[in-house]
Amino acid sequence: MPQIVLMKAEYLILLSCLLTFAVVTNAFYAKKQFYPSVVYLTKSSTSLAVLYVQGFVFAILFGKLVQRIFLGQLRAIETE
């Protein structure tokens, strides 16, 4: 995989983690309790979008981990 694509993926992962941290921190700072914070996170469309992106990133990383464990390092022809 080209080096520039790997850098963009790393930036996406970092940005997703930072946004998720900011959204969850904001919810707990605004509501001060667990249950109202969770309700806020699930009702706010912006918060939900950030959490969906984070879930997608976790799914991709989990897939890469499973691939690395069971298949090892793939060659370029196998990746295609």
Biopython code that builds the backbone (N, CA, C, O; Angstrom):
import numpy as np
from Bio.PDB.StructureBuilder import StructureBuilder

atoms = [
    (1, "MET", "N", (0.849, -1.170, 0.000)),
    (1, "MET", "CA", (0.000, 0.000, 0.000)),
    (1, "MET", "C", (0.897, 1.236, 0.000)),
    (1, "MET", "O", (1.894, 1.268, 0.721)),
    (2, "PRO", "N", (0.568, 2.235, -0.781)),
    (2, "PRO", "CA", (1.419, 3.427, -0.821)),
    (2, "PRO", "C", (1.520, 4.101, 0.546)),
    (2, "PRO", "O", (0.595, 4.051, 1.357)),
    (3, "GLN", "N", (2.655, 4.721, 0.771)),
    (3, "GLN", "CA", (2.931, 5.331, 2.073)),
    (3, "GLN", "C", (1.970, 6.482, 2.379)),
    (3, "GLN", "O", (1.605, 6.681, 3.537)),
    (4, "ILE", "N", (1.555, 7.240, 1.364)),
    (4, "ILE", "CA", (0.665, 8.381, 1.596)),
    (4, "ILE", "C", (-0.716, 7.919, 2.050)),
    (4, "ILE", "O", (-1.364, 8.609, 2.837)),
    (5, "VAL", "N", (-1.176, 6.769, 1.572)),
    (5, "VAL", "CA", (-2.474, 6.238, 1.979)),
    (5, "VAL", "C", (-2.427, 5.798, 3.440)),
    (5, "VAL", "O", (-3.385, 5.999, 4.186)),
    (6, "LEU", "N", (-1.313, 5.200, 3.842)),
    (6, "LEU", "CA", (-1.163, 4.789, 5.240)),
    (6, "LEU", "C", (-1.148, 5.996, 6.173)),
    (6, "LEU", "O", (-1.702, 5.939, 7.271)),
    (7, "MET", "N", (-0.519, 7.086, 5.741)),
    (7, "MET", "CA", (-0.505, 8.287, 6.574)),
    (7, "MET", "C", (-1.898, 8.870, 6.711)),
    (7, "MET", "O", (-2.275, 9.322, 7.792)),
    (8, "LYS", "N", (-2.676, 8.867, 5.621)),
    (8, "LYS", "CA", (-4.034, 9.384, 5.689)),
    (8, "LYS", "C", (-4.897, 8.522, 6.598)),
    (8, "LYS", "O", (-5.741, 9.047, 7.325)),
    (9, "ALA", "N", (-4.701, 7.222, 6.569)),
    (9, "ALA", "CA", (-5.458, 6.326, 7.437)),
    (9, "ALA", "C", (-5.096, 6.574, 8.898)),
    (9, "ALA", "O", (-5.971, 6.567, 9.764)),
    (10, "GLU", "N", (-3.829, 6.789, 9.172)),
    (10, "GLU", "CA", (-3.409, 7.079, 10.544)),
    (10, "GLU", "C", (-4.000, 8.395, 11.030)),
    (10, "GLU", "O", (-4.409, 8.500, 12.186)),
    (11, "TYR", "N", (-4.048, 9.395, 10.162)),
    (11, "TYR", "CA", (-4.660, 10.674, 10.538)),
    (11, "TYR", "C", (-6.153, 10.514, 10.778)),
    (11, "TYR", "O", (-6.700, 11.146, 11.682)),
    (12, "LEU", "N", (-6.824, 9.683, 9.991)),
    (12, "LEU", "CA", (-8.249, 9.445, 10.186)),
    (12, "LEU", "C", (-8.500, 8.765, 11.534)),
    (12, "LEU", "O", (-9.436, 9.125, 12.249)),
    (13, "ILE", "N", (-7.676, 7.799, 11.872)),
    (13, "ILE", "CA", (-7.817, 7.106, 13.157)),
    (13, "ILE", "C", (-7.582, 8.079, 14.312)),
    (13, "ILE", "O", (-8.342, 8.091, 15.280)),
    (14, "LEU", "N", (-6.542, 8.883, 14.212)),
    (14, "LEU", "CA", (-6.246, 9.851, 15.261)),
    (14, "LEU", "C", (-7.355, 10.891, 15.390)),
    (14, "LEU", "O", (-7.777, 11.210, 16.502)),
    (15, "LEU", "N", (-7.827, 11.416, 14.278)),
    (15, "LEU", "CA", (-8.903, 12.406, 14.301)),
    (15, "LEU", "C", (-10.180, 11.814, 14.873)),
    (15, "LEU", "O", (-10.886, 12.477, 15.632)),
    (16, "SER", "N", (-10.481, 10.576, 14.516)),
    (16, "SER", "CA", (-11.677, 9.913, 15.028)),
    (16, "SER", "C", (-11.595, 9.733, 16.544)),
    (16, "SER", "O", (-12.577, 9.964, 17.249)),
    (17, "CYS", "N", (-10.449, 9.327, 17.037)),
    (17, "CYS", "CA", (-10.281, 9.151, 18.484)),
    (17, "CYS", "C", (-10.394, 10.484, 19.223)),
    (17, "CYS", "O", (-11.023, 10.557, 20.279)),
    (18, "LEU", "N", (-9.795, 11.519, 18.680)),
    (18, "LEU", "CA", (-9.868, 12.832, 19.316)),
    (18, "LEU", "C", (-11.294, 13.376, 19.323)),
    (18, "LEU", "O", (-11.743, 13.926, 20.329)),
    (19, "LEU", "N", (-12.007, 13.226, 18.213)),
    (19, "LEU", "CA", (-13.392, 13.689, 18.156)),
    (19, "LEU", "C", (-14.278, 12.908, 19.125)),
    (19, "LEU", "O", (-15.137, 13.488, 19.788)),
    (20, "THR", "N", (-14.073, 11.608, 19.205)),
    (20, "THR", "CA", (-14.862, 10.804, 20.130)),
    (20, "THR", "C", (-14.588, 11.215, 21.566)),
    (20, "THR", "O", (-15.516, 11.337, 22.366)),
    (21, "PHE", "N", (-13.331, 11.427, 21.894)),
    (21, "PHE", "CA", (-12.979, 11.883, 23.236)),
    (21, "PHE", "C", (-13.630, 13.229, 23.537)),
    (21, "PHE", "O", (-14.147, 13.440, 24.634)),
    (22, "ALA", "N", (-13.605, 14.138, 22.567)),
    (22, "ALA", "CA", (-14.194, 15.466, 22.770)),
    (22, "ALA", "C", (-15.708, 15.385, 22.952)),
    (22, "ALA", "O", (-16.261, 16.074, 23.809)),
    (23, "VAL", "N", (-16.376, 14.562, 22.167)),
    (23, "VAL", "CA", (-17.836, 14.446, 22.253)),
    (23, "VAL", "C", (-18.248, 13.825, 23.586)),
    (23, "VAL", "O", (-19.172, 14.315, 24.234)),
    (24, "VAL", "N", (-17.581, 12.766, 23.998)),
    (24, "VAL", "CA", (-17.930, 12.098, 25.256)),
    (24, "VAL", "C", (-17.602, 13.003, 26.448)),
    (24, "VAL", "O", (-18.377, 13.084, 27.400)),
    (25, "THR", "N", (-16.466, 13.675, 26.393)),
    (25, "THR", "CA", (-16.102, 14.596, 27.463)),
    (25, "THR", "C", (-17.102, 15.744, 27.569)),
    (25, "THR", "O", (-17.491, 16.138, 28.669)),
    (26, "ASN", "N", (-17.510, 16.271, 26.431)),
    (26, "ASN", "CA", (-18.499, 17.352, 26.426)),
    (26, "ASN", "C", (-19.827, 16.883, 27.017)),
    (26, "ASN", "O", (-20.462, 17.617, 27.774)),
    (27, "ALA", "N", (-20.242, 15.686, 26.681)),
    (27, "ALA", "CA", (-21.505, 15.164, 27.208)),
    (27, "ALA", "C", (-21.443, 15.006, 28.725)),
    (27, "ALA", "O", (-22.379, 15.388, 29.427)),
    (28, "PHE", "N", (-20.352, 14.449, 29.228)),
    (28, "PHE", "CA", (-20.233, 14.267, 30.679)),
    (28, "PHE", "C", (-20.033, 15.598, 31.404)),
    (28, "PHE", "O", (-20.466, 15.750, 32.546)),
    (29, "TYR", "N", (-19.385, 16.558, 30.752)),
    (29, "TYR", "CA", (-19.214, 17.870, 31.370)),
    (29, "TYR", "C", (-20.549, 18.614, 31.434)),
    (29, "TYR", "O", (-20.829, 19.306, 32.413)),
    (30, "ALA", "N", (-21.370, 18.472, 30.391)),
    (30, "ALA", "CA", (-22.640, 19.193, 30.336)),
    (30, "ALA", "C", (-23.697, 18.568, 31.244)),
    (30, "ALA", "O", (-24.470, 19.291, 31.873)),
    (31, "LYS", "N", (-23.743, 17.239, 31.323)),
    (31, "LYS", "CA", (-24.829, 16.565, 32.049)),
    (31, "LYS", "C", (-24.456, 16.126, 33.456)),
    (31, "LYS", "O", (-25.344, 15.927, 34.286)),
    (32, "LYS", "N", (-23.183, 15.969, 33.747)),
    (32, "LYS", "CA", (-22.668, 15.670, 35.090)),
    (32, "LYS", "C", (-23.009, 14.277, 35.642)),
    (32, "LYS", "O", (-22.505, 13.904, 36.701)),
    (33, "GLN", "N", (-23.849, 13.506, 34.948)),
    (33, "GLN", "CA", (-24.192, 12.156, 35.394)),
    (33, "GLN", "C", (-24.140, 11.214, 34.200)),
    (33, "GLN", "O", (-24.181, 11.637, 33.045)),
    (34, "PHE", "N", (-24.047, 9.908, 34.514)),
    (34, "PHE", "CA", (-23.868, 8.929, 33.454)),
    (34, "PHE", "C", (-25.102, 8.797, 32.557)),
    (34, "PHE", "O", (-24.993, 8.931, 31.338)),
    (35, "TYR", "N", (-26.251, 8.539, 33.137)),
    (35, "TYR", "CA", (-27.442, 8.264, 32.334)),
    (35, "TYR", "C", (-27.857, 9.453, 31.460)),
    (35, "TYR", "O", (-28.105, 9.253, 30.271)),
    (36, "PRO", "N", (-27.944, 10.674, 31.988)),
    (36, "PRO", "CA", (-28.276, 11.795, 31.106)),
    (36, "PRO", "C", (-27.230, 12.022, 30.013)),
    (36, "PRO", "O", (-27.560, 12.480, 28.919)),
    (37, "SER", "N", (-25.975, 11.701, 30.311)),
    (37, "SER", "CA", (-24.927, 11.843, 29.296)),
    (37, "SER", "C", (-25.121, 10.850, 28.159)),
    (37, "SER", "O", (-24.952, 11.194, 26.989)),
    (38, "VAL", "N", (-25.475, 9.624, 28.505)),
    (38, "VAL", "CA", (-25.705, 8.603, 27.483)),
    (38, "VAL", "C", (-26.934, 8.951, 26.648)),
    (38, "VAL", "O", (-26.933, 8.759, 25.432)),
    (39, "VAL", "N", (-27.968, 9.456, 27.285)),
    (39, "VAL", "CA", (-29.165, 9.877, 26.547)),
    (39, "VAL", "C", (-28.812, 11.012, 25.595)),
    (39, "VAL", "O", (-29.259, 11.027, 24.448)),
    (40, "TYR", "N", (-28.018, 11.952, 26.064)),
    (40, "TYR", "CA", (-27.585, 13.063, 25.212)),
    (40, "TYR", "C", (-26.777, 12.549, 24.015)),
    (40, "TYR", "O", (-26.973, 12.998, 22.886)),
    (41, "LEU", "N", (-25.866, 11.604, 24.276)),
    (41, "LEU", "CA", (-25.044, 11.061, 23.193)),
    (41, "LEU", "C", (-25.882, 10.334, 22.152)),
    (41, "LEU", "O", (-25.565, 10.388, 20.964)),
    (42, "THR", "N", (-26.934, 9.662, 22.567)),
    (42, "THR", "CA", (-27.751, 8.903, 21.619)),
    (42, "THR", "C", (-28.808, 9.755, 20.932)),
    (42, "THR", "O", (-29.332, 9.357, 19.892)),
    (43, "LYS", "N", (-29.131, 10.908, 21.482)),
    (43, "LYS", "CA", (-30.145, 11.776, 20.866)),
    (43, "LYS", "C", (-29.535, 12.841, 19.949)),
    (43, "LYS", "O", (-30.196, 13.308, 19.022)),
    (44, "SER", "N", (-28.306, 13.220, 20.196)),
    (44, "SER", "CA", (-27.647, 14.236, 19.383)),
    (44, "SER", "C", (-27.126, 13.606, 18.092)),
    (44, "SER", "O", (-26.351, 12.651, 18.131)),
    (45, "SER", "N", (-27.553, 14.141, 16.954)),
    (45, "SER", "CA", (-27.143, 13.552, 15.674)),
    (45, "SER", "C", (-25.652, 13.738, 15.417)),
    (45, "SER", "O", (-25.024, 12.869, 14.811)),
    (46, "THR", "N", (-25.082, 14.828, 15.853)),
    (46, "THR", "CA", (-23.646, 15.045, 15.682)),
    (46, "THR", "C", (-22.842, 14.046, 16.511)),
    (46, "THR", "O", (-21.872, 13.461, 16.029)),
    (47, "SER", "N", (-23.253, 13.862, 17.750)),
    (47, "SER", "CA", (-22.561, 12.900, 18.613)),
    (47, "SER", "C", (-22.679, 11.490, 18.071)),
    (47, "SER", "O", (-21.721, 10.718, 18.093)),
    (48, "LEU", "N", (-23.860, 11.167, 17.586)),
    (48, "LEU", "CA", (-24.083, 9.835, 17.036)),
    (48, "LEU", "C", (-23.234, 9.598, 15.785)),
    (48, "LEU", "O", (-22.716, 8.500, 15.585)),
    (49, "ALA", "N", (-23.094, 10.620, 14.950)),
    (49, "ALA", "CA", (-22.268, 10.490, 13.746)),
    (49, "ALA", "C", (-20.808, 10.240, 14.115)),
    (49, "ALA", "O", (-20.142, 9.413, 13.493)),
    (50, "VAL", "N", (-20.316, 10.947, 15.115)),
    (50, "VAL", "CA", (-18.933, 10.756, 15.557)),
    (50, "VAL", "C", (-18.753, 9.355, 16.127)),
    (50, "VAL", "O", (-17.736, 8.710, 15.874)),
    (51, "LEU", "N", (-19.723, 8.884, 16.886)),
    (51, "LEU", "CA", (-19.630, 7.537, 17.462)),
    (51, "LEU", "C", (-19.718, 6.462, 16.377)),
    (51, "LEU", "O", (-19.067, 5.423, 16.488)),
    (52, "TYR", "N", (-20.516, 6.698, 15.331)),
    (52, "TYR", "CA", (-20.581, 5.744, 14.216)),
    (52, "TYR", "C", (-19.248, 5.670, 13.475)),
    (52, "TYR", "O", (-18.808, 4.584, 13.097)),
    (53, "VAL", "N", (-18.612, 6.804, 13.269)),
    (53, "VAL", "CA", (-17.301, 6.805, 12.612)),
    (53, "VAL", "C", (-16.286, 6.057, 13.473)),
    (53, "VAL", "O", (-15.472, 5.293, 12.953)),
    (54, "GLN", "N", (-16.334, 6.272, 14.778)),
    (54, "GLN", "CA", (-15.425, 5.561, 15.679)),
    (54, "GLN", "C", (-15.685, 4.056, 15.642)),
    (54, "GLN", "O", (-14.742, 3.265, 15.661)),
    (55, "GLY", "N", (-16.943, 3.661, 15.590)),
    (55, "GLY", "CA", (-17.275, 2.240, 15.469)),
    (55, "GLY", "C", (-16.757, 1.648, 14.171)),
    (55, "GLY", "O", (-16.271, 0.518, 14.148)),
    (56, "PHE", "N", (-16.862, 2.415, 13.083)),
    (56, "PHE", "CA", (-16.341, 1.953, 11.794)),
    (56, "PHE", "C", (-14.826, 1.782, 11.855)),
    (56, "PHE", "O", (-14.289, 0.804, 11.334)),
    (57, "VAL", "N", (-14.141, 2.725, 12.486)),
    (57, "VAL", "CA", (-12.682, 2.631, 12.629)),
    (57, "VAL", "C", (-12.309, 1.407, 13.457)),
    (57, "VAL", "O", (-11.367, 0.692, 13.115)),
    (58, "PHE", "N", (-13.044, 1.161, 14.548)),
    (58, "PHE", "CA", (-12.770, -0.026, 15.356)),
    (58, "PHE", "C", (-13.017, -1.314, 14.573)),
    (58, "PHE", "O", (-12.263, -2.276, 14.719)),
    (59, "ALA", "N", (-14.057, -1.344, 13.750)),
    (59, "ALA", "CA", (-14.343, -2.530, 12.945)),
    (59, "ALA", "C", (-13.218, -2.799, 11.940)),
    (59, "ALA", "O", (-12.808, -3.945, 11.757)),
    (60, "ILE", "N", (-12.731, -1.757, 11.302)),
    (60, "ILE", "CA", (-11.624, -1.910, 10.349)),
    (60, "ILE", "C", (-10.364, -2.390, 11.066)),
    (60, "ILE", "O", (-9.680, -3.291, 10.582)),
    (61, "LEU", "N", (-10.057, -1.791, 12.215)),
    (61, "LEU", "CA", (-8.863, -2.209, 12.964)),
    (61, "LEU", "C", (-8.982, -3.648, 13.467)),
    (61, "LEU", "O", (-7.998, -4.388, 13.476)),
    (62, "PHE", "N", (-10.185, -4.043, 13.884)),
    (62, "PHE", "CA", (-10.392, -5.417, 14.322)),
    (62, "PHE", "C", (-10.218, -6.388, 13.148)),
    (62, "PHE", "O", (-9.636, -7.461, 13.307)),
    (63, "GLY", "N", (-10.718, -6.012, 11.984)),
    (63, "GLY", "CA", (-10.537, -6.842, 10.795)),
    (63, "GLY", "C", (-9.073, -6.996, 10.426)),
    (63, "GLY", "O", (-8.629, -8.087, 10.070)),
    (64, "LYS", "N", (-8.322, -5.901, 10.511)),
    (64, "LYS", "CA", (-6.884, -5.966, 10.227)),
    (64, "LYS", "C", (-6.166, -6.858, 11.245)),
    (64, "LYS", "O", (-5.252, -7.602, 10.887)),
    (65, "LEU", "N", (-6.582, -6.781, 12.512)),
    (65, "LEU", "CA", (-5.978, -7.615, 13.548)),
    (65, "LEU", "C", (-6.260, -9.092, 13.297)),
    (65, "LEU", "O", (-5.359, -9.924, 13.404)),
    (66, "VAL", "N", (-7.499, -9.421, 12.965)),
    (66, "VAL", "CA", (-7.866, -10.819, 12.679)),
    (66, "VAL", "C", (-7.108, -11.313, 11.450)),
    (66, "VAL", "O", (-6.633, -12.449, 11.422)),
    (67, "GLN", "N", (-6.997, -10.462, 10.441)),
    (67, "GLN", "CA", (-6.246, -10.829, 9.243)),
    (67, "GLN", "C", (-4.788, -11.098, 9.585)),
    (67, "GLN", "O", (-4.208, -12.066, 9.092)),
    (68, "ARG", "N", (-4.192, -10.260, 10.419)),
    (68, "ARG", "CA", (-2.787, -10.428, 10.784)),
    (68, "ARG", "C", (-2.586, -11.694, 11.612)),
    (68, "ARG", "O", (-1.574, -12.378, 11.455)),
    (69, "ILE", "N", (-3.545, -12.018, 12.503)),
    (69, "ILE", "CA", (-3.410, -13.196, 13.356)),
    (69, "ILE", "C", (-3.553, -14.482, 12.548)),
    (69, "ILE", "O", (-2.734, -15.392, 12.676)),
    (70, "PHE", "N", (-4.597, -14.561, 11.711)),
    (70, "PHE", "CA", (-4.897, -15.820, 11.035)),
    (70, "PHE", "C", (-4.196, -15.987, 9.695)),
    (70, "PHE", "O", (-3.927, -17.117, 9.290)),
    (71, "LEU", "N", (-3.891, -14.898, 8.993)),
    (71, "LEU", "CA", (-3.297, -15.016, 7.673)),
    (71, "LEU", "C", (-1.857, -14.539, 7.610)),
    (71, "LEU", "O", (-1.145, -14.861, 6.659)),
    (72, "GLY", "N", (-1.422, -13.793, 8.584)),
    (72, "GLY", "CA", (-0.061, -13.269, 8.565)),
    (72, "GLY", "C", (0.057, -12.115, 7.592)),
    (72, "GLY", "O", (-0.943, -11.508, 7.208)),
    (73, "GLN", "N", (1.286, -11.815, 7.195)),
    (73, "GLN", "CA", (1.537, -10.735, 6.251)),
    (73, "GLN", "C", (1.165, -11.186, 4.846)),
    (73, "GLN", "O", (1.698, -12.179, 4.351)),
    (74, "LEU", "N", (0.252, -10.461, 4.198)),
    (74, "LEU", "CA", (-0.165, -10.810, 2.852)),
    (74, "LEU", "C", (0.744, -10.170, 1.825)),
    (74, "LEU", "O", (1.229, -9.054, 2.011)),
    (75, "ARG", "N", (0.971, -10.900, 0.727)),
    (75, "ARG", "CA", (1.722, -10.340, -0.377)),
    (75, "ARG", "C", (0.823, -9.417, -1.179)),
    (75, "ARG", "O", (-0.392, -9.414, -0.985)),
    (76, "ALA", "N", (1.396, -8.645, -2.064)),
    (76, "ALA", "CA", (0.631, -7.668, -2.853)),
    (76, "ALA", "C", (-0.407, -8.361, -3.736)),
    (76, "ALA", "O", (-1.520, -7.855, -3.879)),
    (77, "ILE", "N", (-0.073, -9.489, -4.321)),
    (77, "ILE", "CA", (-1.003, -10.201, -5.210)),
    (77, "ILE", "C", (-2.163, -10.772, -4.401)),
    (77, "ILE", "O", (-3.282, -10.851, -4.909)),
    (78, "GLU", "N", (-1.921, -11.169, -3.164)),
    (78, "GLU", "CA", (-2.983, -11.696, -2.323)),
    (78, "GLU", "C", (-3.924, -10.588, -1.842)),
    (78, "GLU", "O", (-5.117, -10.821, -1.648)),
    (79, "THR", "N", (-3.393, -9.411, -1.655)),
    (79, "THR", "CA", (-4.215, -8.289, -1.219)),
    (79, "THR", "C", (-5.210, -7.885, -2.307)),
    (79, "THR", "O", (-6.352, -7.531, -2.014)),
    (80, "GLU", "N", (-4.770, -7.942, -3.559)),
    (80, "GLU", "CA", (-5.651, -7.574, -4.678)),
    (80, "GLU", "C", (-6.770, -8.593, -4.806)),
    (80, "GLU", "O", (-7.621, -8.468, -5.687)),
]
sb = StructureBuilder()
sb.init_structure("model")
sb.init_model(0)
sb.init_chain("A")
sb.init_seg("    ")
for serial, (resi, resn, name, xyz) in enumerate(atoms, 1):
    if name == "N":
        sb.init_residue(resn, " ", resi, " ")
    sb.init_atom(name, np.array(xyz, "f"), 0.0, 1.0, " ", f" {name:<3s}", serial, name[0])
structure = sb.get_structure()
